[in-house]
Amino acid sequence: MTTTGTDAQEVIRAHHRALGDGLIQRANAVFRAAVDSEPHEPAVADFVAYLGEEVLPHAAAEERTIYPAVVAHTHLGDLIGEMITEHASLSMSAARLTTLTDATAAAKQAQEIADLFTAHAAKENDVLLPALIADGTVDLADLLGQMHHNLEPVAPADEESGEDPQAAVLSLLLQATGALARTDKADLACRIAASAWAAIHETRPDLATKVTTALHGLARRVDSVAAAESAHHCDCGGHEAADPELDVRELRPAQRHVAIFDAYLALAPGAGFVLVNDHDPKPLRYQFEAEHAGEFTWDALESGPEVWRVRIGRSLGAAGDASDEEPDLDVRRVAHFRRHDLIFAAYRALQPGRGFVLVNDHDPKPLRYQFEAQYAGDYSWDYLEAGPQVWRVRVGRTLD
């Protein structure tokens, strides 16, 4: 049976509806988590994964098939520029979504992404596709076939074929890491992706950028797994396992802050303790910011509703050493795709024992995976401030 242009148009429209419905369902899941005061990270991770694995590949396939045909055969070239910009907006909005720690803000951002795609698909359905059908010289069924070919997993090819074997292998690897992350192995997936980045970032910066983008989504799944686990039990082990606990729940309120600050002042640089409290110690953090700004670390391990556990540490810069004079590297106004290159350039310029304070608008966890893959044992990483609006991390080059 021959597929007509009208048949192909209906197939594309149906696929747009399916993609839109998938985004709306996942945006609603983020909203429900916010309303029910449940951890929203798993729903966000699912939303971003769906966008990255289904919606954005579809957008890329359109840019290689339907959009060039529109430019060549219609008067809608300016609209195509807008459509490509909207594809980029979908990607950038997803990157922003992965940085939001507030559930309500995340729900709003997810809904905005779903609305953007719905409006975007409507322009394709109501303007672009009818224009191609009306032209009469465009084989929309053939373009649909090309789109399906573009959406199939790419097999590695030899160099004589004119294809890019490294890109093909990387595409398969990222698909594998995505599948691995969905089986609650997100940390392992991040380490594999970071190792791939370390292997290609000097010779293939174009592909390295794709890995960095994928790392942000994978790292979000690490957070979602941790949130899901903490909903069932508190596993406060890991690198803080050796830190002593300071449980102030039995102390009178007037005694608590005194005991906590005494414990902090007794710490050696780099050491810490786990504060156990019966309420959110946010007022205490303001006091630390006023008295010891830039000298302490604050890592939430458990956040209620009955018990709050926070690791409070004394940063390496608190000893009055060379880090007191180290500069800030504030990348918040730098385009996302340039940030990691700038940070690594700053790191490579460091003398052993020196460092800088990275200032960012989200947790730079994906960057740390890359540091671990490229400079394991040669760098230090100390959180000085951990959100929710600003993250400050001292990145140092260790002594030889």
SERO-4910 file (N, C-alpha, C, O; in steps of 0.05 Angstrom, whole numbers):
BEGIN
 pado doro    nc1    nc2    nc3   cac1   cac2   cac3    cc1    cc2    cc3    oc1    oc2    oc3
  Met    A     17    -24      0      0      0      0     18     25      0     36     27     16
  Thr    A     12     43    -18     28     67    -21     20     88      0     -4     93      4
  Thr    A     40     99     14     35    120     33     34    147     19     53    155      6
  Thr    A     11    161     22      8    187      9     19    209     27     25    205     51
  Gly    A     21    233     16     29    256     32     10    261     55     18    269     77
  Thr    A    -16    258     50    -36    262     71    -33    242     93    -36    248    117
  Asp    A    -27    216     85    -23    195    105      1    202    122      0    200    147
  Ala    A     23    211    109     47    218    124     42    241    143     52    242    166
  Gln    A     26    260    134     20    283    151      5    274    176     11    284    198
  Glu    A    -14    256    173    -28    246    197    -10    230    215    -14    231    240
  Val    A      9    215    204     28    200    221     44    219    238     48    215    262
  Ile    A     54    241    225     70    260    239     54    274    261     63    278    283
  Arg    A     29    282    254     12    295    274      6    276    298      7    285    321
  Ala    A      2    251    292     -3    232    314     21    229    332     18    227    356
  His    A     45    229    319     69    227    335     72    252    353     81    251    376
  His    A     66    275    341     67    300    357     48    298    381     55    307    403
  Arg    A     24    288    377      5    285    399     16    266    420     13    272    444
  Ala    A     28    244    412     39    225    431     61    238    447     63    234    471
  Leu    A     79    253    434    101    266    448     90    287    467     99    289    490
  Gly    A     70    302    458     58    323    476     45    310    500     48    320    522
  Asp    A     30    288    495     17    275    517     37    264    537     33    265    561
  Gly    A     60    253    527     80    243    544     92    264    562     97    260    585
  Leu    A     97    288    550    107    310    566     87    319    587     94    325    610
  Ile    A     62    322    579     41    331    598     38    312    621     36    320    644
  Gln    A     38    286    615     35    266    637     58    269    657     54    267    681
  Arg    A     82    272    646    106    274    664    107    301    679    116    302    701
  Ala    A     98    323    665     96    348    679     75    347    702     79    358    723
  Asn    A     53    332    697     33    329    718     45    313    742     37    318    765
  Ala    A     62    294    736     75    278    757     92    296    775     93    293    799
  Val    A    107    315    763    123    334    778    104    352    795    110    357    819
  Phe    A     82    360    783     63    377    798     51    362    822     48    373    843
  Arg    A     43    337    818     32    321    839     51    318    862     44    319    886
  Ala    A     77    314    855     97    311    876     99    337    892    102    336    917
  Ala    A     98    360    879     99    385    893     75    389    911     78    398    934
  Val    A     51    383    901     27    387    916     26    368    941     18    376    962
  Asp    A     36    343    937     35    323    959     59    325    977     62    308    995
  Ser    A     77    344    972    102    347    988    119    321    987    131    314   1007
  Glu    A    119    308    964    135    284    960    161    292    946    162    314    933
  Pro    A    182    276    947    206    282    932    200    285    902    188    267    890
  His    A    207    307    890    200    312    862    222    303    843    218    303    819
  Glu    A    245    297    854    268    290    837    263    266    818    271    268    795
  Pro    A    251    244    828    246    222    809    228    231    785    234    222    762
  Ala    A    208    247    790    190    256    768    205    274    749    201    273    725
  Val    A    222    292    760    238    309    743    257    293    726    260    298    702
  Ala    A    270    273    738    289    256    723    274    242    700    285    240    678
  Asp    A    250    232    705    235    219    684    227    238    662    228    231    639
  Phe    A    219    263    670    212    283    650    236    290    632    233    290    608
  Val    A    259    295    644    282    303    629    292    280    611    300    284    588
  Ala    A    291    255    622    299    232    606    281    229    582    290    223    560
  Tyr    A    254    232    585    236    230    563    241    251    542    241    246    518
  Leu    A    246    275    552    252    297    533    277    291    517    278    295    493
  Gly    A    298    282    531    323    277    518    324    252    500    338    251    480
  Glu    A    307    233    507    308    207    492    287    206    470    290    190    451
  Glu    A    266    222    472    244    220    453    239    246    438    238    246    414
  Val    A    236    268    453    228    293    440    251    306    425    248    313    402
  Leu    A    274    310    438    296    323    425    307    308    401    314    320    380
  Pro    A    309    281    402    317    267    377    297    271    354    305    273    331
  His    A    271    272    361    251    278    340    256    306    328    254    310    304
  Ala    A    262    325    346    268    352    336    292    353    318    292    366    297
  Ala    A    313    338    325    337    338    309    331    325    282    342    334    262
  Ala    A    315    304    282    308    291    256    292    310    238    296    310    214
  Glu    A    275    326    250    260    346    234    279    366    221    275    374    198
  Glu    A    299    374    237    318    394    226    334    383    203    344    399    186
  Arg    A    337    357    201    352    345    179    334    338    155    345    332    134
  Thr    A    308    338    158    291    328    137    269    349    129    270    360    108
  Ile    A    250    353    147    227    370    140    235    399    137    226    412    119
  Tyr    A    251    409    155    258    437    155    272    446    130    265    467    118
  Pro    A    292    431    120    305    439     95    285    439     72    287    457     54
  Ala    A    266    421     72    246    420     50    228    445     52    220    456     31
  Val    A    221    453     76    205    478     79    220    502     68    208    518     54
  Val    A    245    504     75    261    527     66    263    527     35    262    548     23
  Ala    A    267    503     23    271    501     -5    246    505    -22    247    515    -44
  His    A    223    498    -11    198    497    -27    176    516    -18    155    517    -31
  Thr    A    180    531      3    159    550     12    171    577     19    195    581     16
  His    A    154    595     28    163    622     35    166    624     66    166    646     77
  Leu    A    169    601     80    168    601    109    196    598    121    199    588    144
  Gly    A    216    608    108    243    605    118    247    619    145    261    608    162
  Asp    A    235    642    149    237    656    174    225    640    197    236    640    219
  Leu    A    203    627    191    190    611    212    208    588    220    208    580    244
  Ile    A    222    577    201    240    554    207    261    564    227    269    549    245
  Gly    A    271    588    224    291    598    243    279    599    271    292    593    291
  Glu    A    254    607    273    240    608    299    237    580    310    240    575    334
  Met    A    231    561    293    227    533    302    252    521    313    252    507    333
  Ile    A    275    527    300    300    516    309    308    529    336    319    516    353
  Thr    A    302    555    338    306    569    364    290    556    386    299    553    409
  Glu    A    265    548    380    249    535    400    260    508    407    258    500    431
  His    A    272    493    388    285    468    395    307    473    416    310    458    435
  Ala    A    323    494    411    344    501    429    333    509    457    344    502    477
  Ser    A    310    523    456    298    531    482    288    507    497    290    506    522
  Leu    A    278    486    484    270    462    497    294    449    512    292    441    535
  Ser    A    317    448    498    341    437    510    351    453    534    357    442    555
  Met    A    352    479    530    362    497    552    343    497    576    351    497    599
  Ser    A    317    496    570    297    495    592    300    469    608    296    469    632
  Ala    A    305    447    594    309    422    608    334    423    625    334    412    648
  Ala    A    355    436    615    379    439    632    374    455    657    383    448    678
  Arg    A    357    476    654    350    492    677    333    475    697    336    477    721
  Leu    A    315    459    686    298    443    703    314    425    721    307    420    744
  Thr    A    336    414    711    353    396    727    366    410    750    376    397    768
  Thr    A    367    437    750    380    451    771    361    461    793    370    471    814
  Leu    A    335    458    789    316    469    808    312    450    832    305    427    828
  Thr    A    316    461    856    312    445    880    285    449    892    276    433    909
  Asp    A    271    470    885    244    475    895    224    461    878    223    464    854
  Ala    A    207    445    891    188    428    876    168    445    861    161    438    838
  Thr    A    158    467    872    139    483    858    151    496    834    138    497    813
  Ala    A    176    506    836    189    518    813    194    497    792    192    502    768
  Ala    A    201    473    800    206    451    780    180    444    766    180    440    741
  Ala    A    158    443    780    132    437    768    125    459    747    115    453    726
  Lys    A    130    484    754    124    506    736    141    504    711    131    508    689
  Gln    A    167    498    715    185    496    692    177    473    674    178    475    649
  Ala    A    170    450    685    162    427    669    137    433    653    135    426    630
  Gln    A    118    447    665     93    455    651    100    474    628     88    472    607
  Glu    A    118    493    633    126    511    611    138    497    588    134    504    565
  Ile    A    155    477    594    167    461    572    145    446    556    146    446    532
  Ala    A    127    434    571    105    419    557     88    438    540     81    432    518
  Asp    A     82    462    551     67    482    535     82    492    511     70    495    489
  Leu    A    108    495    514    124    504    491    124    483    469    121    490    445
  Phe    A    126    458    476    126    437    456     98    436    442     96    432    418
  Thr    A     77    439    458     50    437    447     46    460    426     35    455    404
  Ala    A     54    484    433     51    507    414     69    503    390     62    509    368
  His    A     93    492    395    112    487    373    101    466    353    102    470    329
  Ala    A     90    444    364     79    423    347     55    434    332     50    426    309
  Ala    A     39    451    344     16    462    330     24    478    305     10    477    285
  Lys    A     46    493    307     56    508    283     64    488    261     60    493    238
  Glu    A     77    467    269     85    447    249     60    434    236     58    431    212
  Asn    A     41    427    253     17    414    243      0    432    226    -11    423    205
  Asp    A     -3    457    234    -22    475    221    -10    493    200    -25    504    183
  Val    A     16    496    200     29    514    180     49    499    162     46    500    138
  Leu    A     68    486    174     90    474    158     81    451    141     85    451    117
  Leu    A     67    432    154     59    408    138     39    415    116     42    405     94
  Pro    A     18    431    121      0    439     99     15    453     77      8    450     54
  Ala    A     35    469     83     50    483     62     65    464     45     66    468     20
  Leu    A     76    443     56     90    423     40     71    407     23     77    401      0
  Ile    A     48    401     34     28    386     18     18    404     -5     15    394    -27
  Ala    A     14    429      0      3    447    -20     24    452    -42     16    457    -65
  Asp    A     50    450    -36     70    454    -57     68    434    -79     72    441   -102
  Gly    A     61    410    -73     57    389    -94     82    376   -104     80    356   -118
  Thr    A    106    387    -99    131    375   -109    146    361    -87    167    349    -93
  Val    A    136    363    -63    150    350    -40    138    324    -34    113    321    -31
  Asp    A    155    303    -31    145    276    -24    147    274      7    167    266     18
  Leu    A    125    281     21    125    281     50    128    253     61    140    249     82
  Ala    A    118    233     46    122    205     55    151    198     55    160    183     73
  Asp    A    166    207     35    195    202     34    209    216     57    227    204     69
  Leu    A    201    241     63    213    255     86    207    240    112    224    239    129
  Leu    A    183    229    114    176    214    138    195    190    141    204    183    163
  Gly    A    200    176    118    218    154    119    246    162    127    259    147    142
  Gln    A    255    185    118    281    195    126    282    201    155    302    196    169
  Met    A    260    212    166    259    217    194    262    192    211    276    191    230
  His    A    247    171    203    248    146    217    277    135    216    286    123    235
  His    A    290    138    193    318    128    191    336    143    210    353    132    223
  Asn    A    331    170    212    348    186    230    343    179    259    361    183    276
  Leu    A    319    169    266    313    163    294    322    135    302    321    128    325
  Glu    A    330    118    282    340     92    289    367     93    302    382    112    295
  Pro    A    374     75    320    401     75    331    422     73    309    419     57    290
  Val    A    442     89    311    463     91    290    483     69    294    495     67    316
  Ala    A    488     53    274    509     33    276    536     44    267    537     61    249
  Pro    A    558     36    280    584     46    272    589     40    242    582     18    233
  Ala    A    602     58    229    607     55    200    637     59    195    650     72    211
  Asp    A    647     48    173    675     52    167    678     80    155    659     93    147
  Glu    A    703     89    153    708    116    145    701    121    116    694    144    109
  Glu    A    701    100     99    696    104     71    666    111     66    659    121     45
  Ser    A    649    105     86    621    110     82    614    140     84    592    148     76
  Gly    A    633    155     94    628    184     98    614    190    124    610    214    130
  Glu    A    607    170    140    594    175    165    615    178    187    639    176    181
  Asp    A    607    183    211    625    189    233    625    166    252    607    165    269
  Pro    A    644    148    251    643    125    269    646    132    298    633    119    315
  Gln    A    661    152    305    663    160    333    637    170    344    629    164    366
  Ala    A    623    186    327    597    196    336    577    174    339    561    174    357
  Ala    A    579    154    321    560    131    323    565    115    348    546    107    362
  Val    A    591    110    354    597     95    378    588    110    403    578     99    422
  Leu    A    593    137    403    586    153    426    555    153    430    546    151    452
  Ser    A    541    154    407    512    154    409    502    128    422    484    128    440
  Leu    A    514    105    414    507     80    427    514     79    456    499     69    473
  Leu    A    538     90    463    547     90    490    528    107    508    521     98    530
  Leu    A    519    130    498    501    147    513    474    134    516    461    136    537
  Gln    A    465    119    496    440    104    499    443     83    521    425     79    536
  Ala    A    467     70    521    472     50    542    473     62    570    462     50    589
  Thr    A    486     85    572    487     97    599    459    106    608    452    105    631
  Gly    A    443    116    589    415    123    596    400     99    606    385    101    626
  Ala    A    403     76    592    389     52    601    400     43    628    384     34    645
  Leu    A    426     45    632    438     37    658    427     55    680    421     45    702
  Ala    A    425     81    675    414     99    695    386     93    703    378     96    726
  Arg    A    370     83    684    342     76    690    340     51    707    318     45    716
  Thr    A    362     36    710    361     12    727    374     19    754    384      1    768
  Asp    A    373     44    762    384     53    788    414     50    790    425     46    812
  Lys    A    428     51    767    457     50    766    467     77    756    486     77    740
  Ala    A    455     99    764    461    125    753    490    133    759    503    145    742
  Asp    A    499    127    783    527    135    789    547    121    770    565    134    760
  Leu    A    543     95    766    560     81    747    558     92    719    578     95    705
  Ala    A    533     99    711    529    111    684    544    138    682    556    143    661
  Cys    A    544    154    703    558    179    703    588    175    700    602    189    685
  Arg    A    598    155    714    627    150    713    636    140    685    657    147    675
  Ile    A    619    124    673    625    114    645    624    138    626    642    141    609
  Ala    A    604    154    628    602    177    610    625    196    614    636    207    595
  Ala    A    633    201    639    655    219    644    681    208    633    698    222    623
  Ser    A    684    181    635    708    169    623    709    172    593    730    177    581
  Ala    A    685    170    580    684    175    551    691    204    545    706    210    526
  Trp    A    681    222    561    688    251    558    718    255    560    730    269    543
  Ala    A    731    243    580    760    246    583    775    236    559    797    246    553
  Ala    A    764    215    546    779    203    524    777    220    498    794    218    481
  Ile    A    756    236    496    751    250    470    751    280    472    750    293    451
  His    A    752    292    496    747    321    497    769    338    484    763    360    476
  Glu    A    793    327    481    814    343    467    812    340    437    817    359    422
  Thr    A    807    316    428    807    311    399    779    316    386    778    322    362
  Arg    A    758    312    401    731    316    390    714    333    409    696    323    422
  Pro    A    720    359    411    705    376    429    675    377    422    658    381    440
  Asp    A    668    373    397    639    373    389    625    349    403    602    353    413
  Leu    A    637    326    403    625    303    416    626    305    446    608    297    460
  Ala    A    648    317    456    650    321    485    628    338    496    618    333    518
  Thr    A    619    358    481    597    375    489    572    359    493    556    363    511
  Lys    A    567    339    475    544    322    477    545    305    503    525    301    516
  Val    A    569    296    509    572    280    534    566    297    558    553    288    577
  Thr    A    577    322    558    572    339    581    542    344    585    532    344    607
  Thr    A    528    348    563    499    352    564    485    327    576    468    329    593
  Ala    A    493    304    566    482    279    576    488    275    606    471    265    621
  Leu    A    512    283    614    520    280    642    501    295    661    495    286    683
  His    A    491    318    653    473    334    670    447    318    675    437    318    697
  Gly    A    437    305    654    413    289    658    419    264    675    402    257    692
  Leu    A    442    251    670    449    227    685    453    234    715    444    219    732
  Ala    A    467    256    720    472    264    747    446    270    762    444    266    786
  Arg    A    426    281    748    400    285    760    388    259    770    375    258    791
  Arg    A    393    238    755    382    212    763    397    202    788    385    187    804
  Val    A    422    209    791    436    202    816    422    214    839    417    201    860
  Asp    A    415    239    837    400    253    858    373    240    864    365    238    887
  Ser    A    359    232    842    333    221    846    334    194    860    317    187    876
  Val    A    355    178    854    358    152    868    364    157    897    353    143    915
  Ala    A    381    176    903    387    183    931    362    192    946    358    185    969
  Ala    A    345    208    932    321    218    945    302    195    951    289    194    972
  Ala    A    300    176    932    282    154    936    291    136    958    275    126    974
  Glu    A    318    132    961    328    116    982    324    129   1009    317    116   1029
  Ser    A    328    155   1011    325    169   1036    296    170   1045    290    174   1069
  Ala    A    277    166   1027    249    165   1035    243    139   1051    223    138   1065
  His    A    260    119   1048    256     94   1062    274     90   1086    267     79   1106
  His    A    298    101   1083    317     99   1105    339    120   1102    342    131   1080
  Cys    A    352    125   1124    374    145   1123    400    130   1122    408    118   1143
  Asp    A    413    130   1100    440    118   1098    460    140   1098    466    152   1076
  Cys    A    470    147   1121    488    170   1123    517    162   1122    534    174   1134
  Gly    A    522    141   1107    549    131   1105    564    146   1083    560    171   1081
  Gly    A    580    133   1068    595    146   1047    619    160   1058    631    151   1078
  His    A    627    183   1046    652    195   1054    650    208   1081    670    215   1093
  Glu    A    624    211   1092    622    222   1119    620    200   1140    615    206   1164
  Ala    A    624    175   1133    620    153   1152    637    156   1177    628    148   1198
  Ala    A    661    166   1175    679    168   1197    674    193   1214    686    196   1235
  Asp    A    656    211   1205    652    236   1220    635    230   1245    615    215   1243
  Pro    A    642    242   1268    626    237   1292    599    252   1290    596    272   1276
  Glu    A    580    242   1306    554    256   1307    553    274   1331    564    268   1352
  Leu    A    540    297   1327    534    315   1349    503    317   1351    491    333   1336
  Asp    A    491    302   1369    462    301   1371    454    321   1393    460    317   1417
  Val    A    441    342   1385    434    363   1403    404    362   1412    394    381   1424
  Arg    A    391    341   1405    362    340   1410    355    340   1440    334    349   1448
  Glu    A    374    330   1457    368    329   1485    378    354   1500    373    357   1524
  Leu    A    392    372   1486    401    397   1498    379    418   1498    361    418   1481
  Arg    A    381    436   1518    362    458   1518    369    476   1494    392    478   1486
  Pro    A    349    489   1482    354    506   1458    376    526   1463    392    531   1444
  Ala    A    378    538   1487    399    558   1491    427    546   1490    446    561   1486
  Gln    A    429    520   1495    455    507   1495    464    497   1468    488    492   1463
  Arg    A    445    494   1450    451    479   1425    471    494   1407    491    482   1399
  His    A    466    519   1402    484    534   1384    512    536   1395    532    536   1381
  Val    A    514    540   1422    540    542   1434    555    516   1430    579    516   1424
  Ala    A    542    493   1435    555    467   1431    564    463   1402    585    452   1397
  Ile    A    547    471   1384    553    467   1355    577    484   1347    595    474   1334
  Phe    A    578    509   1355    600    526   1347    626    517   1361    648    519   1350
  Asp    A    624    507   1386    648    497   1399    659    473   1384    683    470   1381
  Ala    A    641    456   1375    650    432   1359    663    441   1333    683    429   1325
  Tyr    A    651    461   1320    662    470   1295    690    482   1299    709    476   1284
  Leu    A    694    498   1320    719    512   1324    741    492   1331    765    497   1328
  Ala    A    733    468   1341    753    447   1348    761    431   1324    779    414   1326
  Leu    A    748    435   1301    754    419   1277    781    427   1265    788    450   1265
  Ala    A    795    407   1254    818    412   1237    807    418   1209    786    409   1202
  Pro    A    822    434   1193    814    439   1166    809    413   1150    825    395   1151
  Gly    A    786    411   1137    779    388   1122    762    368   1137    751    350   1126
  Ala    A    761    371   1164    746    352   1181    717    362   1184    711    385   1176
  Gly    A    700    346   1196    672    353   1200    658    336   1220    670    317   1230
  Phe    A    633    342   1226    616    326   1243    588    326   1232    581    344   1215
  Val    A    571    307   1240    544    306   1231    526    316   1254    524    304   1275
  Leu    A    513    339   1249    494    350   1267    467    336   1265    457    333   1243
  Val    A    456    328   1288    430    315   1288    412    333   1304    417    340   1327
  Asn    A    389    341   1292    371    360   1304    342    352   1300    336    335   1283
  Asp    A    324    364   1315    296    358   1313    280    379   1297    256    378   1296
  His    A    295    397   1284    282    417   1266    303    426   1246    327    421   1250
  Asp    A    294    439   1225    312    448   1204    330    470   1217    321    490   1226
  Pro    A    357    465   1216    375    484   1229    382    508   1211    405    517   1211
  Lys    A    363    517   1196    368    539   1178    378    565   1192    396    578   1182
  Pro    A    366    571   1216    377    595   1230    407    592   1237    422    612   1236
  Leu    A    415    568   1243    443    563   1249    460    569   1225    482    580   1227
  Arg    A    450    562   1201    466    566   1177    470    596   1172    492    605   1164
  Tyr    A    450    612   1178    454    641   1175    476    651   1194    491    668   1186
  Gln    A    477    639   1218    498    647   1237    525    639   1226    545    654   1229
  Phe    A    527    615   1215    552    607   1203    561    625   1181    584    632   1178
  Glu    A    542    634   1164    548    652   1142    558    679   1153    576    691   1141
  Ala    A    546    688   1175    555    713   1186    582    712   1199    598    731   1198
  Glu    A    588    689   1212    613    687   1228    636    673   1212    659    679   1217
  His    A    629    655   1194    649    639   1181    645    636   1151    649    615   1139
  Ala    A    636    657   1138    630    656   1109    655    647   1094    677    657   1098
  Gly    A    651    627   1076    673    617   1060    691    598   1075    710    587   1063
  Glu    A    686    592   1101    704    575   1116    691    549   1124    705    531   1134
  Phe    A    666    545   1118    652    521   1127    638    507   1104    633    520   1083
  Thr    A    632    482   1107    615    467   1088    590    458   1102    589    454   1126
  Trp    A    569    455   1086    542    449   1097    529    429   1078    521    437   1056
  Asp    A    526    404   1085    515    384   1068    491    370   1082    495    356   1101
  Ala    A    467    375   1072    443    363   1083    443    333   1077    446    325   1054
  Leu    A    440    316   1098    439    287   1094    411    276   1098    403    257   1085
  Glu    A    395    289   1115    368    281   1120    352    306   1127    361    322   1144
  Ser    A    328    309   1115    313    334   1119    285    328   1128    265    332   1114
  Gly    A    283    319   1153    257    316   1166    240    292   1155    250    276   1140
  Pro    A    215    291   1164    201    311   1181    207    308   1211    200    326   1226
  Glu    A    220    286   1220    225    283   1248    254    289   1256    259    301   1277
  Val    A    272    283   1238    301    286   1244    314    300   1220    309    295   1197
  Trp    A    332    319   1227    349    333   1208    377    326   1213    386    327   1236
  Arg    A    392    318   1193    420    311   1196    436    327   1175    430    327   1151
  Val    A    456    342   1185    472    359   1167    502    354   1174    510    355   1197
  Arg    A    518    350   1153    547    348   1158    558    377   1157    555    390   1136
  Ile    A    570    385   1178    583    412   1180    613    407   1180    624    393   1197
  Gly    A    627    419   1161    655    415   1159    671    441   1159    659    462   1153
  Arg    A    696    439   1165    713    462   1164    729    460   1138    745    441   1135
  Ser    A    726    479   1120    739    476   1094    769    480   1096    779    491   1116
  Leu    A    783    472   1076    812    474   1076    821    503   1078    842    509   1089
  Gly    A    804    522   1067    811    550   1067    807    563   1094    814    586   1097
  Ala    A    796    548   1114    790    561   1139    815    563   1157    813    576   1178
  Ala    A    837    552   1149    861    552   1165    878    577   1160    899    580   1172
  Gly    A    868    595   1143    884    619   1138    906    613   1118    926    628   1118
  Asp    A    904    592   1102    925    586   1083    922    601   1057    908    621   1056
  Ala    A    935    592   1036    936    606   1011    908    610    999    904    628    983
  Ser    A    888    592   1006    862    594    994    848    620   1001    829    628    987
  Asp    A    856    633   1023    844    659   1031    847    679   1008    831    697   1006
  Glu    A    868    677    993    874    696    972    865    686    944    870    699    924
  Glu    A    852    664    944    845    652    918    821    665    906    802    673    920
  Pro    A    820    668    880    799    683    867    774    667    863    774    642    864
  Asp    A    752    681    860    727    668    851    727    664    821    736    682    806
  Leu    A    716    642    812    710    638    783    680    636    781    669    614    784
  Asp    A    667    658    775    638    659    774    628    654    746    633    670    728
  Val    A    616    631    741    608    623    714    578    627    709    568    618    689
  Arg    A    565    640    727    535    641    725    526    657    701    505    652    690
  Arg    A    543    676    691    535    692    668    548    681    642    545    693    621
  Val    A    562    659    644    575    646    621    555    626    609    541    612    623
  Ala    A    554    625    582    536    606    569    543    578    578    566    571    582
  His    A    522    562    581    526    535    592    546    519    576    562    505    588
  Phe    A    546    521    550    563    504    534    593    512    537    610    497    528
  Arg    A    598    536    548    626    545    551    637    541    579    661    543    584
  Arg    A    619    535    599    628    535    627    650    514    633    670    521    645
  His    A    645    489    624    664    469    632    692    474    620    712    470    633
  Asp    A    693    483    595    719    489    583    733    511    598    758    509    602
  Leu    A    718    531    606    730    553    621    741    543    648    763    551    656
  Ile    A    726    527    662    735    517    688    760    499    686    778    502    702
  Phe    A    760    482    666    784    465    662    808    481    654    831    475    662
  Ala    A    804    502    639    827    520    632    838    533    657    862    535    660
  Ala    A    820    542    675    829    554    700    844    534    717    864    540    730
  Tyr    A    834    509    717    847    488    733    875    482    723    894    480    738
  Arg    A    878    480    697    904    473    685    924    495    690    948    490    689
  Ala    A    915    520    694    933    542    699    942    544    728    960    560    734
  Leu    A    931    527    746    938    529    774    965    517    779    974    499    766
  Gln    A    979    529    799   1003    517    810    995    496    830    974    499    843
  Pro    A   1011    475    835   1005    455    855   1000    469    882   1016    486    890
  Gly    A    980    460    896    973    472    922    955    496    921    945    505    941
  Arg    A    950    506    897    932    529    894    905    521    885    900    498    877
  Gly    A    886    540    885    859    534    876    843    559    870    854    581    871
  Phe    A    818    555    864    800    577    860    772    568    870    768    545    874
  Val    A    755    588    874    728    582    884    709    584    860    704    606    850
  Leu    A    698    562    852    678    561    831    651    570    842    641    559    862
  Val    A    639    589    829    612    599    836    593    592    814    597    599    791
  Asn    A    572    578    820    554    567    800    525    570    809    519    575    833
  Asp    A    506    567    790    478    570    797    464    542    800    440    541    803
  His    A    480    521    799    469    494    805    492    477    815    515    484    812
  Asp    A    485    455    827    505    436    838    523    426    815    512    413    796
  Pro    A    549    431    815    566    423    792    574    394    793    597    387    787
  Lys    A    556    377    801    563    348    804    572    336    777    591    320    778
  Pro    A    560    342    754    570    331    729    599    338    724    615    322    715
  Leu    A    607    363    731    635    371    728    653    355    745    675    348    737
  Arg    A    644    347    769    661    332    787    666    304    775    689    294    777
  Tyr    A    646    292    762    651    267    749    673    270    728    690    252    725
  Gln    A    673    292    714    693    296    693    721    300    706    741    290    695
  Phe    A    722    315    728    748    318    742    758    290    751    782    284    748
  Glu    A    740    274    761    748    248    771    759    230    748    777    215    752
  Ala    A    746    233    725    755    217    702    782    227    691    798    211    681
  Gln    A    786    253    691    810    265    679    833    269    698    856    266    691
  Tyr    A    827    276    723    848    284    742    846    270    769    852    282    790
  Ala    A    838    245    769    834    230    794    860    231    811    881    224    801
  Gly    A    857    239    836    880    241    854    896    266    851    914    271    868
  Asp    A    891    283    831    907    307    827    892    332    834    903    354    832
  Tyr    A    867    330    843    851    354    848    837    351    875    834    329    886
  Ser    A    828    373    887    812    373    911    786    387    905    784    404    887
  Trp    A    765    380    920    738    390    915    724    394    942    718    374    955
  Asp    A    720    419    949    708    424    975    684    443    972    688    466    964
  Tyr    A    661    434    980    637    451    979    639    472   1001    644    466   1025
  Leu    A    636    497    994    635    519   1013    607    529   1017    600    538   1038
  Glu    A    591    526    996    562    534    998    547    516    978    555    512    956
  Ala    A    525    505    988    510    485    972    481    493    968    463    480    979
  Gly    A    476    515    954    450    523    946    433    535    968    444    540    989
  Pro    A    408    540    963    393    531    939    396    550    915    388    542    893
  Gln    A    407    574    919    410    592    896    439    593    885    442    595    861
  Val    A    458    590    902    486    593    895    502    569    906    498    561    929
  Trp    A    519    558    889    538    537    898    566    548    895    574    560    875
  Arg    A    582    545    916    610    553    916    627    529    923    623    516    944
  Val    A    646    522    906    663    499    909    692    508    906    699    520    885
  Arg    A    709    502    925    737    506    922    749    483    906    748    460    915
  Val    A    759    489    883    773    469    866    803    474    868    812    496    861
  Gly    A    818    455    876    846    458    880    863    438    865    853    417    858
  Arg    A    888    445    861    907    427    849    925    417    871    938    432    884
  Thr    A    925    391    875    940    380    898    970    382    893    979    385    871
  Leu    A    984    380    916   1014    382    915   1024    356    902   1013    334    906
  Asp    A   1046    359    886   1059    335    874   1070    317    895   1081    296    888
***
